[in-house]
């Protein structure tokens, strides 16, 4: 009788463990690699980083209105697209509440302001995660999950996950186009783009080797038209050379991603080109309900460039009418429009899994300034 009871108890324990493992296995989550356009707080935990969104007025239209690490007044494009697809929002890798259970439920965001494809990019910011570093951190995440649920289930979990890579602008703006960086005098425009492609090919191949299968690589927007680039030009217009570099990067990245997707076993790698969407928004802001696309909502008024948004900054009267939040980054309203256009253009569909409540768009109120 005692032996029978023990067998029943053992069977129940095995069943519970099986259900738990299968519960982990059924969840599809995101892992995001990127720069400040996707950072949700990593740099705020890097005490020496000079690229941090840790002061007001960052986050003013998100949640409780306090800075949360996003380089905007509200959501990122990745937030909005993930919400639309029914995917949970992955927390920052350095979030102190992150553990194995959180990872299995939500994924991880490794994006870091100032980070780039190249390790040397953004060194001016002192601390940041390059893409190679982000991949290294992802490998550590995989080790944690394998220890938690076992190799077989972990492999299934990571192969079913969705992956996003969205960076590259810092490799130009905070590296190649700045004479303080060696790359600026080592390469020509064409050879620097090729240098990026060789590096990115290695990074994507490494990710495939550790189980990444469903991957979206996003291209660059017209980075010569961000307020910082405009204010540094003599005319105040977009910088044509910078935009041509973005177009060249996109063309070469598209070819690379397509080639790898066809060559690497079971890979579904896609390239997302957002250039035309963002360019049309900047050229024709009124068409989309905006009134300003050449200067930041958060600035020091006529003192430009402000570089970052701080408590002493002056906010625009209506944040929903400005394409750019600061000298570098789009506003929540612009991110919403960009995300919506990308969803239509790239055919993103909701993931077939348990529904997750998406956070509503922030109610953009006029600033008090």
C-alpha positions as CSV (number, residue, x, y, z in Angstrom):
1,X,0.0,0.0,0.0
2,X,2.8,2.4,0.9
3,X,4.6,1.6,-2.3
4,X,1.5,2.3,-4.3
5,X,1.0,5.7,-2.6
6,X,4.7,6.5,-3.3
7,X,4.2,5.6,-7.0
8,X,1.1,7.8,-7.3
9,X,2.9,10.7,-5.6
10,X,5.9,10.3,-8.0
11,X,3.6,10.2,-11.0
12,X,1.9,13.4,-9.8
13,X,5.2,15.1,-9.4
14,X,6.3,14.1,-12.9
15,X,3.0,15.2,-14.3
16,X,3.3,18.6,-12.6
17,X,6.8,19.1,-13.9
18,X,5.7,18.1,-17.4
19,X,2.9,20.6,-17.3
20,X,5.3,23.3,-16.1
21,X,7.8,22.6,-18.9
22,X,5.1,22.5,-21.5
23,X,3.8,25.8,-20.1
24,X,7.2,27.4,-20.8
25,X,7.4,25.8,-24.2
26,X,4.1,27.2,-25.4
27,X,5.0,30.9,-25.0
28,X,6.4,32.9,-27.9
29,X,8.4,35.9,-26.8
30,X,10.8,38.5,-28.3
31,X,14.5,39.1,-28.0
32,X,15.5,42.6,-29.1
33,X,18.9,43.8,-30.1
34,X,19.4,47.5,-30.8
35,X,20.4,51.0,-29.9
36,X,18.6,54.0,-28.3
37,X,15.6,53.7,-30.6
38,X,14.8,50.4,-28.8
39,X,16.5,50.8,-25.4
40,X,14.0,50.4,-22.6
41,X,16.3,51.0,-19.7
42,X,19.6,49.2,-20.0
43,X,21.7,52.3,-20.2
44,X,20.0,53.7,-17.1
45,X,21.7,50.9,-15.2
46,X,25.1,51.7,-16.7
47,X,26.4,54.2,-14.1
48,X,29.1,55.6,-16.3
49,X,27.2,55.9,-19.5
50,X,26.7,59.3,-21.1
51,X,23.8,58.1,-23.2
52,X,21.0,57.8,-20.7
53,X,17.3,58.7,-20.7
54,X,17.1,59.0,-16.9
55,X,15.9,62.5,-16.5
56,X,12.7,64.4,-17.1
57,X,11.2,64.9,-19.6
58,X,11.8,61.4,-21.0
59,X,8.9,59.2,-20.4
60,X,6.4,62.0,-19.7
61,X,3.7,60.3,-21.8
62,X,4.4,56.8,-20.7
63,X,2.9,55.1,-17.6
64,X,3.5,57.2,-14.6
65,X,5.2,59.9,-16.6
66,X,8.6,59.3,-15.1
67,X,11.8,58.4,-17.0
68,X,11.9,54.7,-17.8
69,X,15.0,54.4,-20.1
70,X,13.2,55.0,-23.4
71,X,14.7,57.8,-25.4
72,X,11.3,59.3,-26.2
73,X,8.3,60.9,-24.5
74,X,6.4,57.6,-24.9
75,X,6.7,54.2,-26.6
76,X,9.3,52.8,-29.1
77,X,8.4,51.4,-32.5
78,X,9.3,48.0,-31.1
79,X,6.8,48.5,-28.2
80,X,4.0,49.3,-30.7
81,X,4.7,46.5,-33.2
82,X,5.0,44.0,-30.4
83,X,1.7,45.1,-28.9
84,X,0.0,44.8,-32.3
85,X,1.3,41.2,-32.7
86,X,0.2,40.2,-29.2
87,X,3.7,39.8,-27.9
88,X,4.7,40.7,-24.4
89,X,7.0,43.6,-24.0
90,X,10.5,42.3,-23.1
91,X,12.1,44.1,-20.1
92,X,15.7,45.5,-20.2
93,X,18.4,42.9,-19.6
94,X,19.7,44.9,-16.7
95,X,16.3,45.3,-15.0
96,X,17.0,44.0,-11.5
97,X,13.7,42.1,-11.5
98,X,14.7,40.0,-14.5
99,X,14.9,36.3,-13.7
100,X,14.3,33.0,-15.6
101,X,10.5,33.1,-15.1
102,X,10.3,36.7,-16.4
103,X,12.4,35.7,-19.4
104,X,10.2,32.7,-20.2
105,X,7.1,35.0,-20.0
106,X,8.4,38.1,-21.7
107,X,11.7,37.7,-23.4
108,X,14.6,40.2,-23.0
109,X,15.5,43.5,-24.5
110,X,19.3,44.0,-24.9
111,X,19.2,47.3,-26.8
112,X,21.6,50.0,-25.6
113,X,21.7,53.7,-26.4
114,X,24.9,54.5,-28.3
115,X,25.5,50.9,-29.3
116,X,26.3,49.8,-32.9
117,X,27.3,47.0,-35.1
118,X,31.0,47.8,-34.5
119,X,32.5,47.5,-31.0
120,X,34.3,50.9,-31.5
121,X,31.1,52.8,-32.2
122,X,29.8,55.1,-29.5
123,X,33.0,54.9,-27.4
124,X,32.4,58.6,-26.6
125,X,29.5,57.5,-24.5
126,X,31.9,55.5,-22.2
127,X,29.5,52.7,-21.4
128,X,27.1,51.0,-23.9
129,X,26.4,47.5,-25.3
130,X,27.6,46.9,-28.9
131,X,25.8,44.2,-30.9
132,X,28.6,41.7,-30.1
133,X,28.2,42.4,-26.4
134,X,24.4,42.1,-26.7
135,X,24.9,38.7,-28.4
136,X,27.2,37.6,-25.6
137,X,24.5,38.6,-23.1
138,X,21.9,36.6,-25.0
139,X,24.1,33.5,-24.9
140,X,24.2,34.0,-21.1
141,X,20.4,34.2,-21.1
142,X,20.3,30.9,-23.0
143,X,22.5,29.2,-20.3
144,X,20.1,30.4,-17.6
145,X,17.0,29.0,-19.4
146,X,18.7,25.7,-20.2
147,X,19.5,25.3,-16.5
148,X,15.9,26.1,-15.7
149,X,13.9,23.8,-18.2
150,X,16.5,21.6,-19.8
151,X,18.3,21.6,-23.2
152,X,15.5,20.2,-25.3
153,X,12.7,22.5,-24.1
154,X,15.1,25.5,-24.1
155,X,16.0,24.8,-27.7
156,X,12.3,24.7,-28.7
157,X,11.7,27.9,-26.7
158,X,14.5,29.9,-28.4
159,X,13.7,28.6,-31.9
160,X,10.1,29.6,-31.6
161,X,10.9,33.1,-30.3
162,X,10.9,36.2,-32.4
163,X,14.1,38.3,-32.8
164,X,14.7,41.9,-33.8
165,X,17.9,43.7,-34.7
166,X,17.5,47.4,-35.1
167,X,20.8,49.4,-35.1
168,X,23.4,50.9,-37.4
169,X,22.8,54.6,-37.3
170,X,25.3,55.1,-34.5
171,X,28.0,53.4,-36.6
172,X,27.7,56.5,-38.9
173,X,26.5,59.3,-36.7
174,X,28.6,58.4,-33.6
175,X,31.6,56.9,-35.4
176,X,32.3,57.2,-39.2
177,X,31.0,60.7,-39.6
178,X,32.9,62.0,-36.6
179,X,36.6,62.9,-37.2
180,X,37.5,61.9,-33.6
181,X,37.0,58.3,-34.6
182,X,39.7,56.3,-36.5
183,X,37.2,54.8,-38.8
184,X,36.4,58.2,-40.2
185,X,39.8,58.5,-41.9
186,X,40.5,54.7,-42.4
187,X,37.6,54.0,-44.7
188,X,35.8,55.5,-47.7
189,X,31.9,55.6,-47.7
190,X,31.8,52.4,-49.8
191,X,34.4,50.5,-47.8
192,X,32.9,51.4,-44.5
193,X,29.5,50.1,-45.5
194,X,31.3,46.9,-46.6
195,X,33.1,46.7,-43.2
196,X,29.7,46.9,-41.5
197,X,28.3,44.1,-43.8
198,X,31.2,41.8,-43.0
199,X,30.7,42.4,-39.3
200,X,26.9,42.0,-39.5
201,X,27.2,38.8,-41.4
202,X,29.4,37.3,-38.7
203,X,26.9,38.4,-36.0
204,X,23.9,37.0,-37.8
205,X,25.7,33.8,-38.4
206,X,26.6,33.5,-34.7
207,X,22.9,34.1,-33.8
208,X,21.8,31.4,-36.2
209,X,24.3,29.0,-34.7
210,X,22.8,29.4,-31.2
211,X,19.2,28.7,-32.4
212,X,17.9,32.0,-33.8
213,X,15.4,31.3,-36.6
214,X,12.7,34.0,-36.8
215,X,14.7,37.2,-37.3
216,X,13.8,40.7,-38.5
217,X,16.6,43.1,-39.3
218,X,15.5,46.7,-39.6
219,X,17.2,49.2,-41.9
220,X,18.0,52.9,-41.3
221,X,15.8,55.9,-41.8
222,X,16.9,59.2,-43.3
223,X,19.4,59.9,-40.5
224,X,20.6,63.0,-42.3
225,X,17.3,64.6,-41.5
226,X,17.3,64.2,-37.7
227,X,17.4,67.6,-36.0
228,X,21.0,67.2,-34.9
229,X,22.2,66.6,-38.5
230,X,20.1,69.6,-39.8
231,X,21.4,72.0,-37.2
232,X,24.9,71.0,-37.9
233,X,24.5,71.9,-41.6
234,X,25.0,75.4,-42.8
235,X,21.5,75.6,-44.5
236,X,19.4,73.7,-42.0
237,X,18.5,71.2,-44.6
238,X,18.9,67.4,-44.4
239,X,22.5,66.2,-45.0
240,X,22.5,64.5,-48.3
241,X,25.7,62.4,-47.8
242,X,24.4,61.0,-44.5
243,X,21.1,60.0,-46.2
244,X,23.0,58.3,-49.1
245,X,25.0,56.3,-46.5
246,X,21.7,55.1,-45.0
247,X,20.4,54.1,-48.4
248,X,23.6,52.2,-49.2
249,X,23.5,50.5,-45.8
250,X,19.9,49.4,-46.4
251,X,20.6,48.1,-49.9
252,X,23.6,46.0,-48.8
253,X,21.8,44.8,-45.6
254,X,18.8,43.7,-47.6
255,X,21.1,41.6,-49.9
256,X,22.9,40.2,-46.9
257,X,19.8,39.2,-45.0
258,X,18.2,37.6,-48.1
259,X,21.3,35.6,-48.9
260,X,21.7,34.4,-45.3
261,X,18.0,33.4,-45.1
262,X,18.3,31.3,-48.2
263,X,21.7,29.7,-47.2
264,X,21.4,29.0,-43.4
265,X,19.3,25.9,-42.5
266,X,15.7,26.7,-41.4
267,X,16.4,30.4,-41.2
268,X,13.6,32.9,-41.7
269,X,15.5,36.1,-41.8
270,X,13.8,39.2,-43.1
271,X,14.8,42.8,-43.8
272,X,12.6,45.7,-42.9
273,X,13.2,48.9,-44.8
274,X,11.6,51.9,-43.0
275,X,13.4,54.6,-45.0
276,X,10.6,55.6,-47.3
277,X,8.0,55.6,-44.5
278,X,10.1,57.9,-42.3
279,X,11.3,60.1,-45.2
280,X,7.7,60.8,-46.3
281,X,6.7,61.7,-42.8
282,X,9.6,64.2,-42.6
283,X,9.0,65.7,-46.0
284,X,5.2,65.9,-45.7
285,X,4.4,66.2,-41.9
286,X,1.1,67.9,-42.5
287,X,-0.1,64.9,-44.5
288,X,0.1,62.9,-41.3
289,X,-1.2,65.5,-38.9
290,X,2.1,66.9,-37.7
291,X,3.2,70.5,-37.8
292,X,7.0,70.2,-37.2
293,X,9.5,67.7,-38.6
294,X,12.8,69.6,-38.4
295,X,13.3,70.5,-34.8
296,X,12.9,68.7,-31.4
297,X,9.9,69.1,-29.1
298,X,12.3,69.0,-26.1
299,X,15.1,71.6,-26.4
300,X,16.6,74.8,-25.0
301,X,14.6,76.9,-27.4
302,X,17.0,78.6,-29.9
303,X,20.1,77.1,-28.2
304,X,20.9,74.2,-30.5
305,X,21.9,71.4,-30.5
306,X,20.7,70.4,-27.1
307,X,21.8,66.8,-27.6
308,X,19.6,65.5,-24.8
309,X,16.4,66.4,-23.0
310,X,16.8,67.6,-19.3
311,X,14.6,69.1,-16.7
312,X,15.7,72.6,-17.7
313,X,14.5,72.0,-21.3
314,X,11.5,73.7,-22.8
315,X,8.8,71.5,-24.2
316,X,6.7,72.2,-27.3
317,X,3.1,73.2,-26.8
318,X,1.7,70.0,-28.4
319,X,3.8,66.9,-28.3
320,X,1.5,65.1,-30.7
321,X,2.4,67.5,-33.5
322,X,6.2,67.0,-33.4
323,X,7.9,64.2,-35.4
324,X,11.0,64.5,-33.2
325,X,11.1,64.3,-29.4
326,X,14.8,65.3,-29.0
327,X,17.7,65.9,-31.4
328,X,18.0,62.2,-32.3
329,X,14.7,60.4,-31.5
330,X,11.1,60.4,-32.8
331,X,8.2,61.2,-30.6
332,X,5.6,58.7,-29.4
333,X,3.1,60.0,-32.1
334,X,5.7,59.6,-34.8
335,X,6.7,56.1,-33.6
336,X,3.0,55.2,-33.7
337,X,2.7,56.2,-37.3
338,X,6.0,54.6,-38.3
339,X,5.0,51.4,-36.6
340,X,1.6,51.3,-38.2
341,X,3.1,51.8,-41.7
342,X,5.7,49.1,-41.1
343,X,3.0,46.7,-39.9
344,X,1.1,47.2,-43.2
345,X,4.2,47.3,-45.4
346,X,5.8,44.1,-43.9
347,X,2.6,42.2,-43.2
348,X,3.1,41.6,-39.5
349,X,0.4,39.3,-38.1
350,X,-0.7,38.6,-34.5
351,X,1.0,35.6,-32.9
352,X,-1.3,32.7,-32.3
353,X,-1.0,32.4,-28.5
354,X,-2.7,33.7,-25.3
355,X,-3.8,37.3,-25.7
356,X,-1.8,39.9,-23.9
357,X,-3.3,43.3,-23.0
358,X,-1.4,46.0,-24.9
359,X,-0.8,49.3,-23.3
360,X,-3.0,52.1,-24.7
361,X,-1.4,54.9,-26.6
362,X,-0.5,57.8,-24.2
363,X,-2.9,60.7,-24.0
364,X,-0.6,63.5,-25.2
365,X,-1.4,66.6,-23.3
366,X,0.0,70.1,-24.0
367,X,3.0,70.8,-21.9
368,X,2.8,73.3,-19.1
369,X,5.6,75.4,-20.7
